[in-house]
Amino acid sequence: MFSFQTFKAKVRPFARMSAVVAIGVAVTACSEAKTETVAATRPVKVVEIAKTSTTRELDYSGAVRARTEMNLGFRVAGKITERVVNIGDKVSPGDLLARIDPTDYQLAVTGAEASLAAAEQQVETALLADQRAEQLFAKKFASEAQREQAALAYKQAASQRDAALSSLKQAENQVAYAELRSDQSGIVTAINADTGQVVGAGTPVVSVAVDGEKEVQIAVPELEITQFAPGQPVTVTFWSYDQILLDGKVREVAGSADPQSRTFSVRISLPDDARVLLGMTARIAASIDSKQQMVSIPLSALARQEGKNIVWVVKEGADTVHARGIKVAEFVADGVQVAEGLQPGDLVVAAGTQFMTENLKVKLPEQRAANATN
């Protein structure tokens, strides 16, 4: 017979088990609630977007060089027998730089002299014949055709003499060309051929940087070449001598890009300053008007979401973060230039962007929170 006591005895263990389960669930719920509460509020470091800038700074580096550089070579071919100068030597107009073997050219001079002597003898003979024909014609002992023939022979002999004289001068010039001399004052910057080497006419042997105006050559990418124009002022500083600050001007902008680097050459003229030496590394800075008003953010504030550039913006009052898409203009030394997506006064999460989620509750720095309260 089933009694109430028996039913009570059977139900009691199940009741105890249910109570234990209920207590466990309650404890777990409390733990999860605490965990969610801790995870839901995350301290963040923020930056406030400053007023937009209407100018951009362009920075490039290049080496100081002479405005005019001569690559000097012999005007005739031959074997170099002597090199007189070294890199760094100062040279003046007419100074000897190198020599080639002049033996063949001296022999050519000797041959030209002999040809000229023979041509002069021919002229003398033709002159006597012409004079004799003129006398005979006057006495009616020679025809007019004979007189004209003698005169023509004399003119031909004179022309051959003039040609021989020109050949002699050319041969003498070639002997002189066997010596390579400087045309202007400057500094030897390179030696391209040395003693014992056979060079052709025009082959560069010695490079000379001409004294006078100096310049800096920089390579500018095609995206920014339109920002440079002849006469544009720039600021020039030097890595090895930071006390020097010069006002330079754009002298020349290349009309086409280099086929290898796809950059454009821009030459910057420098004012005369004895402290500026050839080969020094210079920094060129130019301020240009920006068509877009851009703001700056630190690189750590930039994040990616679904293949797009974003930042996490804090909504003040609610203290929650929200993803906002931006358009990056360029990366600079101190961060990122943003063209679109941010306004002055926006609060952007500057660190820990990998932990941010939409509508995440955040805690602003104490100084920022105090300012917001006031």
Contacts in CASP RR format, 6 or more apart in sequence:
PFRMAT RR
TARGET T0000
AUTHOR 0000-0000-0000
METHOD contacts of the structure
MODEL  1
MFSFQTFKAKVRPFARMSAVVAIGVAVTACSEAKTETVAATRPVKVVEIA
KTSTTRELDYSGAVRARTEMNLGFRVAGKITERVVNIGDKVSPGDLLARI
DPTDYQLAVTGAEASLAAAEQQVETALLADQRAEQLFAKKFASEAQREQA
ALAYKQAASQRDAALSSLKQAENQVAYAELRSDQSGIVTAINADTGQVVG
AGTPVVSVAVDGEKEVQIAVPELEITQFAPGQPVTVTFWSYDQILLDGKV
REVAGSADPQSRTFSVRISLPDDARVLLGMTARIAASIDSKQQMVSIPLS
ALARQEGKNIVWVVKEGADTVHARGIKVAEFVADGVQVAEGLQPGDLVVA
AGTQFMTENLKVKLPEQRAANATN
40 360 0 8 1.000
40 361 0 8 1.000
41 361 0 8 1.000
41 362 0 8 1.000
41 363 0 8 1.000
42 355 0 8 1.000
42 360 0 8 1.000
42 361 0 8 1.000
42 362 0 8 1.000
42 363 0 8 1.000
43 362 0 8 1.000
43 363 0 8 1.000
43 365 0 8 1.000
44 314 0 8 1.000
44 321 0 8 1.000
44 349 0 8 1.000
44 350 0 8 1.000
44 351 0 8 1.000
44 352 0 8 1.000
44 362 0 8 1.000
44 363 0 8 1.000
44 364 0 8 1.000
45 349 0 8 1.000
45 350 0 8 1.000
45 351 0 8 1.000
45 352 0 8 1.000
45 365 0 8 1.000
46 314 0 8 1.000
46 347 0 8 1.000
46 348 0 8 1.000
46 349 0 8 1.000
46 350 0 8 1.000
46 364 0 8 1.000
46 365 0 8 1.000
46 368 0 8 1.000
47 297 0 8 1.000
47 298 0 8 1.000
47 301 0 8 1.000
47 347 0 8 1.000
47 348 0 8 1.000
47 350 0 8 1.000
48 345 0 8 1.000
48 346 0 8 1.000
48 347 0 8 1.000
48 348 0 8 1.000
49 295 0 8 1.000
49 297 0 8 1.000
49 342 0 8 1.000
49 343 0 8 1.000
49 344 0 8 1.000
49 345 0 8 1.000
49 346 0 8 1.000
49 347 0 8 1.000
49 348 0 8 1.000
50 295 0 8 1.000
50 296 0 8 1.000
50 344 0 8 1.000
50 345 0 8 1.000
51 344 0 8 1.000
52 293 0 8 1.000
52 294 0 8 1.000
52 295 0 8 1.000
52 344 0 8 1.000
53 290 0 8 1.000
53 293 0 8 1.000
53 294 0 8 1.000
53 295 0 8 1.000
53 296 0 8 1.000
54 289 0 8 1.000
54 290 0 8 1.000
54 293 0 8 1.000
55 287 0 8 1.000
55 288 0 8 1.000
55 289 0 8 1.000
55 290 0 8 1.000
56 287 0 8 1.000
56 288 0 8 1.000
56 290 0 8 1.000
56 294 0 8 1.000
56 337 0 8 1.000
57 285 0 8 1.000
57 286 0 8 1.000
57 287 0 8 1.000
58 224 0 8 1.000
58 227 0 8 1.000
58 285 0 8 1.000
58 286 0 8 1.000
58 287 0 8 1.000
58 288 0 8 1.000
59 283 0 8 1.000
59 284 0 8 1.000
59 285 0 8 1.000
59 333 0 8 1.000
60 218 0 8 1.000
60 219 0 8 1.000
60 220 0 8 1.000
60 266 0 8 1.000
60 283 0 8 1.000
60 284 0 8 1.000
61 218 0 8 1.000
61 239 0 8 1.000
61 281 0 8 1.000
61 282 0 8 1.000
61 283 0 8 1.000
61 284 0 8 1.000
62 216 0 8 1.000
62 217 0 8 1.000
62 218 0 8 1.000
62 281 0 8 1.000
62 282 0 8 1.000
62 283 0 8 1.000
62 284 0 8 1.000
63 216 0 8 1.000
63 217 0 8 1.000
63 279 0 8 1.000
63 280 0 8 1.000
63 281 0 8 1.000
63 282 0 8 1.000
64 214 0 8 1.000
64 215 0 8 1.000
64 216 0 8 1.000
64 270 0 8 1.000
64 276 0 8 1.000
64 277 0 8 1.000
64 278 0 8 1.000
64 279 0 8 1.000
64 280 0 8 1.000
64 281 0 8 1.000
64 282 0 8 1.000
65 209 0 8 1.000
65 214 0 8 1.000
65 215 0 8 1.000
65 216 0 8 1.000
65 217 0 8 1.000
65 278 0 8 1.000
65 279 0 8 1.000
66 186 0 8 1.000
66 187 0 8 1.000
66 189 0 8 1.000
66 209 0 8 1.000
66 210 0 8 1.000
66 211 0 8 1.000
66 212 0 8 1.000
66 213 0 8 1.000
66 214 0 8 1.000
66 215 0 8 1.000
66 278 0 8 1.000
67 210 0 8 1.000
67 212 0 8 1.000
67 213 0 8 1.000
67 214 0 8 1.000
67 215 0 8 1.000
67 251 0 8 1.000
67 267 0 8 1.000
67 269 0 8 1.000
68 184 0 8 1.000
68 209 0 8 1.000
68 210 0 8 1.000
68 212 0 8 1.000
69 189 0 8 1.000
69 207 0 8 1.000
69 208 0 8 1.000
69 209 0 8 1.000
69 210 0 8 1.000
70 182 0 8 1.000
70 183 0 8 1.000
70 184 0 8 1.000
70 207 0 8 1.000
70 208 0 8 1.000
70 210 0 8 1.000
71 192 0 8 1.000
71 204 0 8 1.000
71 206 0 8 1.000
71 207 0 8 1.000
72 97 0 8 1.000
72 180 0 8 1.000
72 182 0 8 1.000
72 183 0 8 1.000
72 204 0 8 1.000
72 205 0 8 1.000
72 206 0 8 1.000
72 207 0 8 1.000
72 208 0 8 1.000
73 180 0 8 1.000
73 199 0 8 1.000
73 202 0 8 1.000
73 203 0 8 1.000
73 204 0 8 1.000
73 205 0 8 1.000
73 206 0 8 1.000
74 98 0 8 1.000
74 100 0 8 1.000
74 177 0 8 1.000
74 178 0 8 1.000
74 180 0 8 1.000
74 199 0 8 1.000
74 200 0 8 1.000
74 201 0 8 1.000
74 202 0 8 1.000
74 203 0 8 1.000
74 205 0 8 1.000
75 174 0 8 1.000
75 177 0 8 1.000
75 201 0 8 1.000
75 202 0 8 1.000
76 100 0 8 1.000
76 105 0 8 1.000
76 174 0 8 1.000
76 177 0 8 1.000
76 178 0 8 1.000
76 200 0 8 1.000
76 201 0 8 1.000
77 100 0 8 1.000
77 198 0 8 1.000
77 199 0 8 1.000
77 200 0 8 1.000
77 201 0 8 1.000
78 100 0 8 1.000
78 101 0 8 1.000
78 178 0 8 1.000
78 198 0 8 1.000
78 199 0 8 1.000
78 200 0 8 1.000
79 100 0 8 1.000
79 101 0 8 1.000
79 196 0 8 1.000
79 197 0 8 1.000
79 198 0 8 1.000
79 199 0 8 1.000
80 98 0 8 1.000
80 99 0 8 1.000
80 100 0 8 1.000
80 193 0 8 1.000
80 194 0 8 1.000
80 195 0 8 1.000
80 196 0 8 1.000
80 197 0 8 1.000
80 198 0 8 1.000
80 199 0 8 1.000
80 205 0 8 1.000
81 99 0 8 1.000
81 100 0 8 1.000
81 101 0 8 1.000
81 195 0 8 1.000
81 196 0 8 1.000
82 98 0 8 1.000
82 99 0 8 1.000
82 195 0 8 1.000
83 97 0 8 1.000
83 98 0 8 1.000
83 191 0 8 1.000
83 194 0 8 1.000
83 195 0 8 1.000
84 96 0 8 1.000
84 97 0 8 1.000
84 98 0 8 1.000
84 99 0 8 1.000
85 91 0 8 1.000
85 95 0 8 1.000
85 97 0 8 1.000
85 98 0 8 1.000
85 188 0 8 1.000
85 191 0 8 1.000
85 206 0 8 1.000
86 188 0 8 1.000
86 191 0 8 1.000
87 188 0 8 1.000
87 189 0 8 1.000
87 190 0 8 1.000
87 191 0 8 1.000
88 187 0 8 1.000
88 188 0 8 1.000
88 189 0 8 1.000
89 187 0 8 1.000
89 188 0 8 1.000
90 185 0 8 1.000
90 186 0 8 1.000
90 187 0 8 1.000
91 97 0 8 1.000
91 182 0 8 1.000
91 185 0 8 1.000
91 186 0 8 1.000
91 187 0 8 1.000
91 188 0 8 1.000
91 208 0 8 1.000
92 182 0 8 1.000
92 185 0 8 1.000
92 186 0 8 1.000
93 182 0 8 1.000
93 183 0 8 1.000
93 184 0 8 1.000
93 185 0 8 1.000
94 181 0 8 1.000
94 182 0 8 1.000
94 183 0 8 1.000
95 181 0 8 1.000
95 182 0 8 1.000
96 179 0 8 1.000
96 180 0 8 1.000
96 181 0 8 1.000
97 180 0 8 1.000
97 181 0 8 1.000
97 182 0 8 1.000
97 188 0 8 1.000
97 205 0 8 1.000
97 206 0 8 1.000
98 179 0 8 1.000
98 180 0 8 1.000
98 193 0 8 1.000
98 205 0 8 1.000
98 206 0 8 1.000
99 178 0 8 1.000
99 179 0 8 1.000
99 180 0 8 1.000
100 178 0 8 1.000
100 180 0 8 1.000
100 199 0 8 1.000
101 178 0 8 1.000
102 175 0 8 1.000
102 178 0 8 1.000
105 171 0 8 1.000
105 174 0 8 1.000
105 175 0 8 1.000
105 177 0 8 1.000
105 178 0 8 1.000
106 175 0 8 1.000
108 171 0 8 1.000
108 174 0 8 1.000
109 168 0 8 1.000
109 171 0 8 1.000
109 172 0 8 1.000
109 175 0 8 1.000
111 171 0 8 1.000
112 164 0 8 1.000
112 167 0 8 1.000
112 168 0 8 1.000
112 170 0 8 1.000
112 171 0 8 1.000
112 172 0 8 1.000
113 168 0 8 1.000
115 164 0 8 1.000
115 167 0 8 1.000
115 168 0 8 1.000
116 161 0 8 1.000
116 164 0 8 1.000
116 165 0 8 1.000
116 167 0 8 1.000
116 168 0 8 1.000
118 164 0 8 1.000
119 157 0 8 1.000
119 160 0 8 1.000
119 161 0 8 1.000
119 163 0 8 1.000
119 164 0 8 1.000
119 165 0 8 1.000
120 161 0 8 1.000
120 164 0 8 1.000
122 157 0 8 1.000
122 160 0 8 1.000
122 161 0 8 1.000
123 154 0 8 1.000
123 157 0 8 1.000
123 158 0 8 1.000
123 160 0 8 1.000
123 161 0 8 1.000
125 157 0 8 1.000
126 150 0 8 1.000
126 153 0 8 1.000
126 154 0 8 1.000
126 156 0 8 1.000
126 157 0 8 1.000
126 158 0 8 1.000
127 154 0 8 1.000
127 157 0 8 1.000
129 150 0 8 1.000
129 153 0 8 1.000
129 154 0 8 1.000
130 150 0 8 1.000
130 151 0 8 1.000
130 153 0 8 1.000
130 154 0 8 1.000
132 150 0 8 1.000
133 142 0 8 1.000
133 146 0 8 1.000
133 147 0 8 1.000
133 149 0 8 1.000
133 150 0 8 1.000
133 151 0 8 1.000
134 147 0 8 1.000
134 150 0 8 1.000
136 142 0 8 1.000
136 146 0 8 1.000
136 147 0 8 1.000
137 143 0 8 1.000
137 144 0 8 1.000
137 146 0 8 1.000
137 147 0 8 1.000
180 205 0 8 1.000
180 206 0 8 1.000
182 208 0 8 1.000
184 208 0 8 1.000
184 210 0 8 1.000
184 211 0 8 1.000
185 210 0 8 1.000
185 211 0 8 1.000
186 208 0 8 1.000
186 209 0 8 1.000
186 210 0 8 1.000
186 211 0 8 1.000
187 208 0 8 1.000
187 209 0 8 1.000
187 211 0 8 1.000
187 278 0 8 1.000
188 206 0 8 1.000
188 207 0 8 1.000
188 208 0 8 1.000
189 207 0 8 1.000
189 208 0 8 1.000
189 209 0 8 1.000
189 278 0 8 1.000
190 206 0 8 1.000
190 207 0 8 1.000
191 205 0 8 1.000
191 206 0 8 1.000
191 207 0 8 1.000
192 203 0 8 1.000
192 204 0 8 1.000
192 205 0 8 1.000
192 206 0 8 1.000
192 207 0 8 1.000
193 199 0 8 1.000
193 203 0 8 1.000
193 204 0 8 1.000
193 205 0 8 1.000
199 205 0 8 1.000
209 278 0 8 1.000
212 272 0 8 1.000
213 269 0 8 1.000
213 270 0 8 1.000
213 272 0 8 1.000
214 270 0 8 1.000
214 272 0 8 1.000
214 276 0 8 1.000
214 278 0 8 1.000
215 251 0 8 1.000
215 267 0 8 1.000
215 268 0 8 1.000
215 269 0 8 1.000
215 270 0 8 1.000
216 236 0 8 1.000
216 267 0 8 1.000
216 268 0 8 1.000
216 270 0 8 1.000
216 282 0 8 1.000
216 284 0 8 1.000
217 265 0 8 1.000
217 266 0 8 1.000
217 267 0 8 1.000
217 268 0 8 1.000
218 265 0 8 1.000
218 266 0 8 1.000
218 268 0 8 1.000
218 284 0 8 1.000
219 258 0 8 1.000
219 261 0 8 1.000
219 263 0 8 1.000
219 264 0 8 1.000
219 265 0 8 1.000
219 266 0 8 1.000
220 228 0 8 1.000
220 263 0 8 1.000
220 264 0 8 1.000
220 265 0 8 1.000
220 266 0 8 1.000
221 262 0 8 1.000
221 263 0 8 1.000
221 264 0 8 1.000
222 257 0 8 1.000
222 262 0 8 1.000
222 263 0 8 1.000
222 264 0 8 1.000
225 253 0 8 1.000
225 264 0 8 1.000
225 266 0 8 1.000
227 286 0 8 1.000
227 288 0 8 1.000
228 250 0 8 1.000
228 253 0 8 1.000
228 266 0 8 1.000
228 286 0 8 1.000
229 250 0 8 1.000
229 253 0 8 1.000
230 250 0 8 1.000
230 251 0 8 1.000
230 252 0 8 1.000
230 253 0 8 1.000
231 249 0 8 1.000
231 250 0 8 1.000
231 251 0 8 1.000
232 249 0 8 1.000
232 250 0 8 1.000
232 286 0 8 1.000
233 247 0 8 1.000
233 248 0 8 1.000
233 249 0 8 1.000
234 247 0 8 1.000
234 248 0 8 1.000
234 249 0 8 1.000
234 250 0 8 1.000
234 268 0 8 1.000
234 284 0 8 1.000
234 285 0 8 1.000
234 286 0 8 1.000
235 245 0 8 1.000
235 246 0 8 1.000
235 247 0 8 1.000
235 248 0 8 1.000
235 284 0 8 1.000
235 285 0 8 1.000
235 286 0 8 1.000
236 245 0 8 1.000
236 246 0 8 1.000
236 247 0 8 1.000
236 248 0 8 1.000
236 268 0 8 1.000
236 270 0 8 1.000
236 282 0 8 1.000
236 283 0 8 1.000
236 284 0 8 1.000
236 285 0 8 1.000
237 244 0 8 1.000
237 245 0 8 1.000
237 246 0 8 1.000
237 282 0 8 1.000
237 283 0 8 1.000
237 285 0 8 1.000
238 244 0 8 1.000
238 276 0 8 1.000
238 280 0 8 1.000
238 281 0 8 1.000
238 282 0 8 1.000
238 283 0 8 1.000
239 280 0 8 1.000
239 281 0 8 1.000
239 282 0 8 1.000
239 283 0 8 1.000
240 280 0 8 1.000
240 281 0 8 1.000
241 275 0 8 1.000
241 280 0 8 1.000
244 273 0 8 1.000
244 275 0 8 1.000
244 276 0 8 1.000
246 270 0 8 1.000
246 271 0 8 1.000
246 273 0 8 1.000
246 276 0 8 1.000
247 271 0 8 1.000
248 268 0 8 1.000
248 269 0 8 1.000
248 270 0 8 1.000
248 271 0 8 1.000
249 268 0 8 1.000
249 269 0 8 1.000
250 266 0 8 1.000
250 267 0 8 1.000
250 268 0 8 1.000
250 269 0 8 1.000
251 267 0 8 1.000
251 268 0 8 1.000
251 269 0 8 1.000
252 265 0 8 1.000
252 266 0 8 1.000
252 267 0 8 1.000
253 264 0 8 1.000
253 265 0 8 1.000
253 266 0 8 1.000
254 264 0 8 1.000
254 265 0 8 1.000
254 266 0 8 1.000
255 264 0 8 1.000
256 264 0 8 1.000
257 263 0 8 1.000
257 264 0 8 1.000
258 264 0 8 1.000
258 265 0 8 1.000
268 282 0 8 1.000
268 284 0 8 1.000
270 276 0 8 1.000
292 329 0 8 1.000
292 339 0 8 1.000
292 340 0 8 1.000
294 329 0 8 1.000
294 337 0 8 1.000
294 338 0 8 1.000
294 339 0 8 1.000
295 337 0 8 1.000
295 338 0 8 1.000
295 342 0 8 1.000
295 343 0 8 1.000
295 344 0 8 1.000
296 332 0 8 1.000
296 334 0 8 1.000
296 335 0 8 1.000
296 336 0 8 1.000
296 337 0 8 1.000
296 338 0 8 1.000
297 311 0 8 1.000
297 335 0 8 1.000
297 336 0 8 1.000
297 338 0 8 1.000
297 342 0 8 1.000
297 348 0 8 1.000
297 350 0 8 1.000
298 334 0 8 1.000
298 335 0 8 1.000
298 336 0 8 1.000
298 350 0 8 1.000
299 331 0 8 1.000
299 335 0 8 1.000
299 336 0 8 1.000
300 350 0 8 1.000
300 351 0 8 1.000
300 352 0 8 1.000
300 353 0 8 1.000
301 311 0 8 1.000
301 312 0 8 1.000
301 336 0 8 1.000
301 348 0 8 1.000
301 349 0 8 1.000
301 350 0 8 1.000
301 351 0 8 1.000
301 353 0 8 1.000
302 309 0 8 1.000
302 311 0 8 1.000
302 328 0 8 1.000
302 336 0 8 1.000
302 353 0 8 1.000
303 309 0 8 1.000
303 310 0 8 1.000
303 311 0 8 1.000
303 312 0 8 1.000
303 323 0 8 1.000
303 353 0 8 1.000
303 354 0 8 1.000
303 356 0 8 1.000
304 310 0 8 1.000
305 323 0 8 1.000
308 325 0 8 1.000
309 325 0 8 1.000
309 326 0 8 1.000
309 327 0 8 1.000
309 328 0 8 1.000
310 323 0 8 1.000
310 324 0 8 1.000
310 325 0 8 1.000
310 326 0 8 1.000
311 323 0 8 1.000
311 324 0 8 1.000
311 325 0 8 1.000
311 326 0 8 1.000
311 342 0 8 1.000
311 348 0 8 1.000
311 349 0 8 1.000
311 353 0 8 1.000
312 321 0 8 1.000
312 322 0 8 1.000
312 323 0 8 1.000
312 324 0 8 1.000
312 348 0 8 1.000
312 349 0 8 1.000
312 353 0 8 1.000
312 356 0 8 1.000
313 321 0 8 1.000
313 322 0 8 1.000
313 323 0 8 1.000
313 324 0 8 1.000
313 342 0 8 1.000
313 346 0 8 1.000
313 347 0 8 1.000
313 348 0 8 1.000
313 349 0 8 1.000
314 320 0 8 1.000
314 321 0 8 1.000
314 347 0 8 1.000
314 348 0 8 1.000
314 349 0 8 1.000
314 362 0 8 1.000
314 364 0 8 1.000
315 321 0 8 1.000
315 322 0 8 1.000
316 347 0 8 1.000
316 372 0 8 1.000
317 372 0 8 1.000
319 361 0 8 1.000
319 362 0 8 1.000
319 363 0 8 1.000
319 364 0 8 1.000
320 359 0 8 1.000
320 360 0 8 1.000
320 361 0 8 1.000
320 362 0 8 1.000
321 349 0 8 1.000
321 356 0 8 1.000
321 357 0 8 1.000
321 358 0 8 1.000
321 359 0 8 1.000
321 360 0 8 1.000
321 362 0 8 1.000
322 358 0 8 1.000
322 359 0 8 1.000
323 356 0 8 1.000
323 358 0 8 1.000
324 341 0 8 1.000
324 342 0 8 1.000
325 341 0 8 1.000
326 338 0 8 1.000
326 340 0 8 1.000
326 341 0 8 1.000
326 342 0 8 1.000
327 338 0 8 1.000
327 339 0 8 1.000
327 340 0 8 1.000
327 341 0 8 1.000
328 336 0 8 1.000
328 337 0 8 1.000
328 338 0 8 1.000
328 339 0 8 1.000
329 337 0 8 1.000
329 338 0 8 1.000
329 339 0 8 1.000
330 336 0 8 1.000
330 337 0 8 1.000
331 337 0 8 1.000
342 348 0 8 1.000
347 364 0 8 1.000
347 368 0 8 1.000
349 356 0 8 1.000
349 362 0 8 1.000
363 369 0 8 1.000
364 372 0 8 1.000
END
